[in-house]
């Protein structure tokens, strides 16, 4: 770890209690878990589980669980976001009860987020799936918690007949459908509604990009003034390893990348925190994260041993 004299930047406690300091500490905790080859999946009562969506990723997850690979070691259970396990570890140390959240795509992440955030706004392209999530939230969570959730169904628009069937496959290089409204709903619908009641709303503290059209949703989050809180807002992108999800997030922001090399085709979850080069806490956190870069990649010891 990078260390400085206690008097620097208002003392060691000042840095460790800062948002950038907590980001670096959360990444270090995730790194420690990875090195020890331990994981801490959420206890997931059957009553709280969401059904698996009928897509290839869900089928792969269920298949891995049945085969004994122990998929909770790699990704969330059906009571958690399906992010890389150690990214979940880090996020659980970063999210605070006063944080306000936004997610593109709903699911088990919605329940997990509502248990941690002050409130949550979600966009979902799949109507029947959103109905299932709404029913589960209403059944599982107390009304006061469920009432903190605002969700909106925004389906894709077909450019080619049948291109929005099922999960609505979206190839940004050969688009046969459009998710423009899905991408822009937070800026066009959520922000005006929030600011009508709270004009000083600084932006969402926690933004998760999953589901459809992820590269464009990331650009919405980074380029739309006031969408992501400029005071150390957190941005999460799942499956960041996909060429369809390439992004151009500012290099000034703190960044930690968590990857599973042996599960789900090397799935990667990237986490950023808004930071500036003039912020001394960000400079120190950036140096600490640089030292951890080689530690945040998860390789299954079991799979590794099979290859020997």
Secondary structure, DSSP 4 states (H G I P E B T S, - for coil): -----TTGGG-HHHHHTSHHHHHHHHHHHHHHHHHHT---PPP--GGGPPPPPSSHHHHHHHHHHHHTS-GGGTB--TTS--SBHHHHHHHHTT--TT-EEEEES-SHHHHHHHTTSSEEEEEES-HHHHHHHHHHHHHHS-HHHHTTEEEEE---EESSTTTTSTT----TTS-SEE-HHHHHHIIIIIHHHHHHH-TT---BSEEEE-SS-HHHHHHHHHHSTTTB-TTT-EEEETTTTSGGG-----TTSEEEEEEESSSTTT-EEEEEE---TT-HHHHHHHHHHHHHGGGSEE--HHHHHHH-
